[in-house]
Amino acid sequence: NIEVQDVEQFAASEIQRIWRGTTARINYIVVILSVIKIQTTVRRKLGTIFVRRMIVEEKNKKENMASIKISRIFRAHCQKRKFIYVRLNIIFLQSWVRTICCHKRFLEKKSSSVTIQKYVRGSAVRAYVLVQRQNKLNYYAAAIIQTTFRKYAVNVNFMLMVLSAIKVQSWVRRNLCQNEFLMKRNAAVRIQTNIRRVCAKNHVKNLLFGEVYRLSRHASAQKIQNEVRKYFHHKKLTHAALIIQGVTRCFLAHKCFSSFKSSMLSFQSLFKGYLVRRGCSKKISLVAARIEKANIKAKAEPHMKLGVRTTKSLLTLLNSTSLNEVMLASITLEASTRLSSKCCFAFVQARAPVILYTVSKTLNRSLPHLELLQYILLTLTHVSAHNVDGVATDDSVDTLVELIQMIRDKDNISVLAIRLLTKIVKSSDFQKQKCKRIDIYKRLKSIHGLLKRGSARSNSFRETMDMSSSNRRRSTISSRISKNIHSLETLLFFLAT
């Protein structure tokens, strides 16, 4: 009986071993067939996507060629119509001109008819030359616009293709990742079922073998955990790589779009500049050419810049005693202070107003001195527009009052001095109190009285005489005197309040 039981037990174990091997082979074959089927399905989908993309590209290429051909035929048709219209107009104009010439030939002499023919033919040639030049400019502008638009259309199509390719790639990768995840999950489920079956069947063996079976089970669990951890780590790496690829493609597309946008803006600026230059008159073109030459000359000669010339003029005022050099320096300072506020502040920091007031005290009523005085007052007026306190020195009020008294009959210069004195007095209370002194106030009142008497005499003389050319000059002089009187009255009213 013991031998029979041993034989039956051995036969049962052999049958179980053969059955387990058969089931394991069947499961392995089923898994391989499912993998092969998945691969064929994915390859079929990729093949259909590639074929569809090729068909779409071929269709787009044919549509682009057809649109190019249609636009070329349409442009040729438009140019032909325009040419026929211009030719008919020219024929009509020629017939009209020839009719006039024939009619004039019978009415006028030979010399007059020859003159008319010369004039008509010259005007026709000039008109033809202008039309040809305009057509040439229009063709050039149209060619530039067409090339730019075609480039823009090609870039747009390329960006659409890139975006569609990126979208297709992301969809395919997502499907691949999903299929891989499902395959691995099914494999893990099958492994878990087999392990649980083995664990259930060998539960009795666990009681028999004890510690050895427990250790083998622990080792298998560790292996399963390691495989699962590797799978999740690979999944995280794949997801991070997809995110990095998407961000990189977005950055490259944005960079390409930015470069295209900058090139379009530069082209637009060049084309708009071309249109502006074409529409400018000859005078404006000459002025622009002169400005460009002046800029090139200034870059080539740094010593001719406004700041350098202002510095040299200030040094000349500080050190020179020659009237000619001081005159040139005053002219330069007048131009620089009129054109630049920075030069005005540098003028004040160098304490140049004190020097100019000192120079003006030494001048007399000769023509060179009056011209120099006019430039000095203009310079101080320009500086006072930016910094009134800079031109208000300790002796500015006394100097300006003396100048007004000395040149009260020189209208263009005296009005500058009166207005400058008004600005200085209004800038601070100290200068106002200084101008309110009895001697200065009396001098201003006496100058005001003299100007009023001179204006009254000129008005009475203008009323008694007819308006000849010399009398018109006297009327302009009286208007200048009235400006001086008005400026002085404004100053005296401010001092009296």
Salt bridges, closest charged atoms under 4 A:
GLU14 OE1 - ARG17 NH2 2.56
GLU108 OE2 - LYS104 NZ 3.74
GLU180 OE2 - LYS184 NZ 3.17
GLU211 OE2 - ARG214 NH2 1.84
GLU334 OE2 - ARG338 NE 3.20
GLU334 OE2 - HIS382 NE2 3.08
ASP395 OD2 - LYS361 NZ 2.98
ASP398 OD1 - ARG437 NH2 2.89
ASP409 OD2 - ARG365 NH2 2.85
ASP439 OD1 - ARG437 NE 3.84
GLU489 OE2 - HIS448 NE2 3.29
